[in-house]
Amino acid sequence: MIKLIVTAACLTVANATSLAAQPIPVGMKVGLALYLSAAYGGLKAELIEAAQVMPEADYGFKPGPAPEMRTYGQLFAHVATGQFGTCAAIKERQTPVKARTSNAT
């Protein structure tokens, strides 16, 4: 069931990007796939905006001294890898990173 829900979300994201960028009208009946697509669209817009406002020279910025803390750039790479991983697992494919690594060896 979870696989079906996330599959629907991945497919909906691919097919409804224009709708996802806009808020869902109040009172509109919304299915799970549309809800997840809209939530993903909102989060995606916020992450893209945050990535664009940070000067490229500051992508190595860490908000604290802890060695295990990710830099700003590493955080965005982590989010992108997670998104690729989720959709690739549902589609039973390798993520682009794993496929590139497998082809290099």
N, CA, C and O atoms as a DFTB+ gen file, in Angstrom:
420 C
 N C O
     1  1       0.822      -1.196       0.000
     2  2       0.000       0.000       0.000
     3  2       0.863       1.256       0.000
     4  3       0.589       2.199      -0.743
     5  1       1.910       1.274       0.833
     6  2       2.802       2.432       0.884
     7  2       3.466       2.624      -0.483
     8  3       3.589       3.748      -0.969
     9  1       3.896       1.505      -1.102
    10  2       4.535       1.595      -2.414
    11  2       3.575       2.211      -3.423
    12  3       3.994       3.023      -4.247
    13  1       2.316       1.847      -3.376
    14  2       1.315       2.391      -4.285
    15  2       1.138       3.889      -4.058
    16  3       1.048       4.655      -5.018
    17  1       1.089       4.308      -2.804
    18  2       0.915       5.726      -2.478
    19  2       2.093       6.550      -2.988
    20  3       1.901       7.590      -3.618
    21  1       3.306       6.086      -2.716
    22  2       4.477       6.843      -3.142
    23  2       4.619       6.803      -4.658
    24  3       5.060       7.783      -5.260
    25  1       4.252       5.681      -5.289
    26  2       4.272       5.604      -6.751
    27  2       3.333       6.643      -7.331
    28  3       3.683       7.356      -8.271
    29  1       2.150       6.723      -6.773
    30  2       1.184       7.722      -7.245
    31  2       1.743       9.127      -7.080
    32  3       1.568       9.976      -7.954
    33  1       2.410       9.370      -5.969
    34  2       2.996      10.691      -5.736
    35  2       4.072      10.999      -6.769
    36  3       4.109      12.103      -7.312
    37  1       4.949      10.036      -7.048
    38  2       6.020      10.262      -8.029
    39  2       5.446      10.510      -9.419
    40  3       5.902      11.408     -10.127
    41  1       4.453       9.723      -9.813
    42  2       3.846       9.904     -11.123
    43  2       3.099      11.224     -11.207
    44  3       3.149      11.910     -12.228
    45  1       2.412      11.576     -10.138
    46  2       1.657      12.824     -10.118
    47  2       2.590      14.016     -10.174
    48  3       2.301      15.003     -10.851
    49  1       3.704      13.931      -9.469
    50  2       4.686      15.021      -9.506
    51  2       5.162      15.232     -10.934
    52  3       5.312      16.370     -11.380
    53  1       5.396      14.157     -11.643
    54  2       5.874      14.269     -13.019
    55  2       4.814      14.868     -13.938
    56  3       5.148      15.533     -14.918
    57  1       3.540      14.639     -13.628
    58  2       2.462      15.068     -14.524
    59  2       1.732      16.330     -14.091
    60  3       0.938      16.864     -14.865
    61  1       1.973      16.823     -12.889
    62  2       1.177      17.951     -12.394
    63  2       2.024      19.066     -11.806
    64  3       1.646      19.672     -10.803
    65  1       3.145      19.336     -12.412
    66  2       4.022      20.350     -11.827
    67  2       3.395      21.735     -11.845
    68  3       3.636      22.525     -10.932
    69  1       2.607      22.046     -12.850
    70  2       2.003      23.374     -12.879
    71  2       0.958      23.522     -11.779
    72  3       0.841      24.591     -11.180
    73  1       0.208      22.479     -11.508
    74  2      -0.776      22.540     -10.434
    75  2      -0.099      22.559      -9.075
    76  3      -0.548      23.253      -8.163
    77  1       0.976      21.800      -8.935
    78  2       1.665      21.718      -7.656
    79  2       2.267      23.054      -7.244
    80  3       2.449      23.308      -6.053
    81  1       2.574      23.898      -8.199
    82  2       3.173      25.184      -7.885
    83  2       2.138      26.175      -7.358
    84  3       2.501      27.232      -6.841
    85  1       0.864      25.845      -7.483
    86  2      -0.204      26.733      -7.039
    87  2      -0.899      26.128      -5.825
    88  3      -0.999      24.905      -5.719
    89  1      -1.382      26.969      -4.903
    90  2      -2.095      26.432      -3.748
    91  2      -3.403      25.760      -4.172
    92  3      -4.023      26.143      -5.165
    93  1      -3.802      24.763      -3.407
    94  2      -5.061      24.069      -3.673
    95  2      -6.197      24.962      -3.182
    96  3      -6.164      25.419      -2.040
    97  1      -7.201      25.221      -4.020
    98  2      -8.305      26.088      -3.609
    99  2      -9.027      25.546      -2.375
   100  3      -9.200      24.336      -2.230
   101  1      -9.437      26.437      -1.504
   102  2     -10.164      26.058      -0.289
   103  2     -11.464      25.368      -0.685
   104  3     -12.183      25.842      -1.565
   105  1     -11.759      24.256      -0.035
   106  2     -12.994      23.523      -0.278
   107  2     -12.914      22.513      -1.407
   108  3     -13.845      21.731      -1.599
   109  1     -11.834      22.511      -2.151
   110  2     -11.678      21.554      -3.260
   111  2     -11.400      20.164      -2.700
   112  3     -10.559      20.004      -1.816
   113  1     -12.109      19.157      -3.217
   114  2     -11.833      17.780      -2.805
   115  2     -10.506      17.359      -3.424
   116  3     -10.271      17.528      -4.621
   117  1      -9.652      16.812      -2.579
   118  2      -8.303      16.478      -3.023
   119  2      -8.003      15.028      -2.661
   120  3      -8.172      14.617      -1.513
   121  1      -7.560      14.263      -3.648
   122  2      -7.123      12.897      -3.402
   123  2      -5.700      12.905      -2.852
   124  3      -5.029      13.937      -2.840
   125  1      -5.259      11.754      -2.405
   126  2      -3.936      11.641      -1.804
   127  2      -2.828      12.015      -2.775
   128  3      -1.888      12.718      -2.403
   129  1      -2.927      11.554      -4.015
   130  2      -1.877      11.839      -4.995
   131  2      -1.754      13.345      -5.237
   132  3      -0.643      13.873      -5.284
   133  1      -2.872      14.034      -5.390
   134  2      -2.831      15.481      -5.615
   135  2      -2.291      16.201      -4.379
   136  3      -1.511      17.145      -4.502
   137  1      -2.698      15.762      -3.204
   138  2      -2.209      16.365      -1.965
   139  2      -0.690      16.220      -1.863
   140  3       0.011      17.189      -1.573
   141  1      -0.184      15.004      -2.102
   142  2       1.258      14.779      -2.025
   143  2       1.995      15.581      -3.093
   144  3       3.080      16.105      -2.843
   145  1       1.410      15.675      -4.270
   146  2       2.019      16.446      -5.350
   147  2       2.099      17.925      -4.985
   148  3       3.126      18.567      -5.206
   149  1       1.029      18.460      -4.433
   150  2       1.022      19.871      -4.042
   151  2       2.017      20.126      -2.912
   152  3       2.714      21.140      -2.914
   153  1       2.085      19.211      -1.952
   154  2       3.041      19.356      -0.843
   155  2       4.467      19.301      -1.373
   156  3       5.314      20.093      -0.961
   157  1       4.734      18.381      -2.274
   158  2       6.059      18.272      -2.882
   159  2       6.391      19.545      -3.665
   160  3       7.509      20.054      -3.588
   161  1       5.419      20.049      -4.412
   162  2       5.626      21.266      -5.201
   163  2       5.972      22.458      -4.332
   164  3       6.839      23.259      -4.684
   165  1       5.297      22.581      -3.196
   166  2       5.586      23.679      -2.274
   167  2       6.973      23.563      -1.684
   168  3       7.715      24.544      -1.630
   169  1       7.326      22.366      -1.239
   170  2       8.652      22.131      -0.661
   171  2       9.733      22.358      -1.712
   172  3      10.767      22.962      -1.429
   173  1       9.488      21.872      -2.922
   174  2      10.446      22.040      -4.013
   175  2      10.683      23.521      -4.288
   176  3      11.824      23.952      -4.454
   177  1       9.596      24.302      -4.337
   178  2       9.725      25.743      -4.593
   179  2      10.543      26.425      -3.501
   180  3      11.373      27.285      -3.795
   181  1      10.314      26.048      -2.243
   182  2      11.056      26.648      -1.134
   183  2      12.538      26.278      -1.187
   184  3      13.401      27.123      -0.946
   185  1      12.832      25.015      -1.504
   186  2      14.230      24.592      -1.588
   187  2      14.957      25.265      -2.752
   188  3      16.115      25.662      -2.619
   189  1      14.279      25.391      -3.887
   190  2      14.891      26.063      -5.033
   191  2      15.169      27.521      -4.699
   192  3      16.237      28.043      -5.019
   193  1      14.216      28.172      -4.059
   194  2      14.418      29.576      -3.679
   195  2      15.592      29.707      -2.703
   196  3      16.424      30.603      -2.848
   197  1      15.657      28.819      -1.717
   198  2      16.756      28.861      -0.748
   199  2      18.101      28.621      -1.432
   200  3      19.102      29.237      -1.067
   201  1      18.125      27.740      -2.408
   202  2      19.365      27.459      -3.141
   203  2      19.786      28.657      -3.982
   204  3      20.978      28.922      -4.137
   205  1      18.822      29.372      -4.518
   206  2      19.137      30.502      -5.383
   207  2      19.605      31.735      -4.600
   208  3      20.414      32.515      -5.104
   209  1      19.106      31.913      -3.382
   210  2      19.520      33.100      -2.614
   211  2      20.904      32.949      -1.999
   212  3      21.567      33.949      -1.724
   213  1      21.343      31.739      -1.783
   214  2      22.679      31.533      -1.207
   215  2      23.721      31.751      -2.295
   216  3      23.673      31.093      -3.334
   217  1      24.664      32.667      -2.070
   218  2      25.730      32.855      -3.066
   219  2      26.520      31.561      -3.242
   220  3      26.740      30.824      -2.281
   221  1      26.937      31.295      -4.457
   222  2      27.644      30.052      -4.758
   223  2      28.883      29.871      -3.879
   224  3      29.216      28.751      -3.493
   225  1      29.546      30.950      -3.572
   226  2      30.763      30.889      -2.745
   227  2      30.470      30.404      -1.327
   228  3      31.377      29.947      -0.631
   229  1      29.212      30.499      -0.891
   230  2      28.855      30.120       0.482
   231  2      28.251      28.720       0.608
   232  3      27.764      28.361       1.681
   233  1      28.271      27.934      -0.450
   234  2      27.712      26.586      -0.367
   235  2      28.519      25.686       0.574
   236  3      28.040      24.620       0.961
   237  1      29.710      26.088       0.939
   238  2      30.511      25.347       1.905
   239  2      30.228      25.751       3.339
   240  3      30.867      25.235       4.257
   241  1      29.274      26.673       3.561
   242  2      28.934      27.168       4.895
   243  2      28.333      26.072       5.762
   244  3      27.465      25.319       5.320
   245  1      28.809      25.992       7.014
   246  2      28.242      25.098       8.030
   247  2      27.705      25.984       9.151
   248  3      28.400      26.896       9.598
   249  1      26.476      25.730       9.612
   250  2      25.911      26.574      10.660
   251  2      26.498      26.312      12.047
   252  3      26.151      27.012      12.999
   253  1      27.360      25.339      12.176
   254  2      27.963      25.045      13.473
   255  2      29.285      24.322      13.303
   256  3      29.632      23.910      12.196
   257  1      30.035      24.162      14.407
   258  2      31.369      23.574      14.308
   259  2      31.414      22.042      14.303
   260  3      32.476      21.464      14.071
   261  1      30.293      21.382      14.552
   262  2      30.310      19.918      14.650
   263  2      30.781      19.302      13.334
   264  3      30.259      19.652      12.276
   265  1      31.759      18.390      13.380
   266  2      32.304      17.812      12.142
   267  2      31.274      17.025      11.336
   268  3      31.384      16.947      10.113
   269  1      30.283      16.445      11.995
   270  2      29.286      15.648      11.276
   271  2      28.191      16.515      10.640
   272  3      27.338      16.001       9.915
   273  1      28.213      17.823      10.907
   274  2      27.205      18.716      10.349
   275  2      27.469      18.932       8.864
   276  3      28.609      19.143       8.449
   277  1      26.396      18.878       8.065
   278  2      26.526      19.057       6.619
   279  2      26.690      20.533       6.258
   280  3      26.195      21.421       6.951
   281  1      27.397      20.765       5.156
   282  2      27.455      22.114       4.611
   283  2      26.135      22.390       3.901
   284  3      25.327      21.484       3.699
   285  1      25.928      23.637       3.527
   286  2      24.719      24.028       2.808
   287  2      24.593      23.219       1.511
   288  3      23.519      22.705       1.200
   289  1      25.676      23.111       0.770
   290  2      25.668      22.344      -0.480
   291  2      25.403      20.865      -0.262
   292  3      24.668      20.244      -1.030
   293  1      26.001      20.294       0.790
   294  2      25.790      18.881       1.094
   295  2      24.336      18.608       1.472
   296  3      23.802      17.539       1.174
   297  1      23.701      19.573       2.126
   298  2      22.291      19.410       2.506
   299  2      21.412      19.310       1.264
   300  3      20.522      18.462       1.197
   301  1      21.658      20.173       0.282
   302  2      20.872      20.109      -0.945
   303  2      21.144      18.824      -1.722
   304  3      20.225      18.244      -2.300
   305  1      22.384      18.381      -1.739
   306  2      22.714      17.114      -2.397
   307  2      22.010      15.954      -1.690
   308  3      21.537      15.025      -2.345
   309  1      21.939      16.004      -0.370
   310  2      21.272      14.963       0.410
   311  2      19.783      14.891       0.055
   312  3      19.242      13.804      -0.145
   313  1      19.129      16.042      -0.023
   314  2      17.697      16.076      -0.355
   315  2      17.468      15.524      -1.766
   316  3      16.555      14.727      -1.979
   317  1      18.289      15.943      -2.720
   318  2      18.135      15.466      -4.103
   319  2      18.359      13.965      -4.197
   320  3      17.615      13.269      -4.889
   321  1      19.373      13.461      -3.509
   322  2      19.651      12.017      -3.520
   323  2      18.487      11.244      -2.909
   324  3      18.121      10.177      -3.403
   325  1      17.907      11.775      -1.843
   326  2      16.748      11.130      -1.220
   327  2      15.556      11.056      -2.161
   328  3      14.879      10.030      -2.237
   329  1      15.299      12.152      -2.884
   330  2      14.187      12.158      -3.836
   331  2      14.419      11.155      -4.962
   332  3      13.516      10.401      -5.324
   333  1      15.631      11.149      -5.513
   334  2      15.957      10.177      -6.558
   335  2      15.817       8.757      -6.018
   336  3      15.268       7.885      -6.692
   337  1      16.307       8.527      -4.812
   338  2      16.271       7.186      -4.214
   339  2      14.866       6.667      -4.018
   340  3      14.582       5.505      -4.308
   341  1      13.979       7.524      -3.526
   342  2      12.595       7.108      -3.288
   343  2      11.904       6.723      -4.594
   344  3      11.309       5.651      -4.700
   345  1      11.989       7.592      -5.565
   346  2      11.319       7.309      -6.841
   347  2      11.966       6.136      -7.575
   348  3      11.265       5.342      -8.202
   349  1      13.289       6.017      -7.505
   350  2      13.972       4.896      -8.168
   351  2      13.577       3.570      -7.525
   352  3      13.372       2.577      -8.224
   353  1      13.470       3.548      -6.203
   354  2      13.080       2.311      -5.514
   355  2      11.673       1.885      -5.908
   356  3      11.408       0.699      -6.101
   357  1      10.782       2.845      -6.024
   358  2       9.405       2.529      -6.399
   359  2       9.342       2.004      -7.826
   360  3       8.585       1.081      -8.127
   361  1      10.141       2.598      -8.698
   362  2      10.168       2.162     -10.094
   363  2      11.073       0.949     -10.289
   364  3      11.222       0.456     -11.407
   365  1      11.679       0.467      -9.200
   366  2      12.591      -0.674      -9.218
   367  2      13.739      -0.437     -10.197
   368  3      14.074      -1.298     -11.009
   369  1      14.331       0.751     -10.098
   370  2      15.484       1.139     -10.909
   371  2      16.580       1.631      -9.991
   372  3      16.350       1.897      -8.812
   373  1      17.777       1.750     -10.543
   374  2      18.869       2.322      -9.768
   375  2      18.741       3.839      -9.776
   376  3      18.210       4.425     -10.720
   377  1      19.235       4.466      -8.712
   378  2      19.293       5.928      -8.721
   379  2      20.341       6.341      -9.747
   380  3      21.225       5.548     -10.069
   381  1      20.263       7.555     -10.262
   382  2      21.272       7.997     -11.231
   383  2      22.696       7.892     -10.680
   384  3      23.623       7.595     -11.433
   385  1      22.883       8.129      -9.393
   386  2      24.220       8.045      -8.796
   387  2      24.723       6.610      -8.820
   388  3      25.873       6.377      -9.195
   389  1      23.900       5.641      -8.432
   390  2      24.307       4.240      -8.437
   391  2      24.528       3.747      -9.866
   392  3      25.473       2.999     -10.118
   393  1      23.686       4.149     -10.788
   394  2      23.831       3.715     -12.179
   395  2      25.139       4.247     -12.757
   396  3      25.833       3.530     -13.478
   397  1      25.482       5.495     -12.448
   398  2      26.721       6.089     -12.947
   399  2      27.917       5.378     -12.345
   400  3      28.903       5.130     -13.039
   401  1      27.846       5.043     -11.046
   402  2      28.922       4.341     -10.365
   403  2      29.099       2.924     -10.929
   404  3      30.226       2.468     -11.123
   405  1      27.985       2.235     -11.190
   406  2      28.025       0.879     -11.734
   407  2      28.635       0.867     -13.134
   408  3      29.385      -0.049     -13.471
   409  1      28.325       1.862     -13.941
   410  2      28.845       1.926     -15.313
   411  2      30.317       2.285     -15.345
   412  3      31.011       1.962     -16.310
   413  1      30.810       2.952     -14.301
   414  2      32.209       3.378     -14.268
   415  2      33.163       2.231     -13.948
   416  3      34.349       2.300     -14.269
   417  1      32.649       1.178     -13.315
   418  2      33.514       0.055     -12.928
   419  2      33.550      -1.039     -13.954
   420  3      34.235      -2.044     -13.763
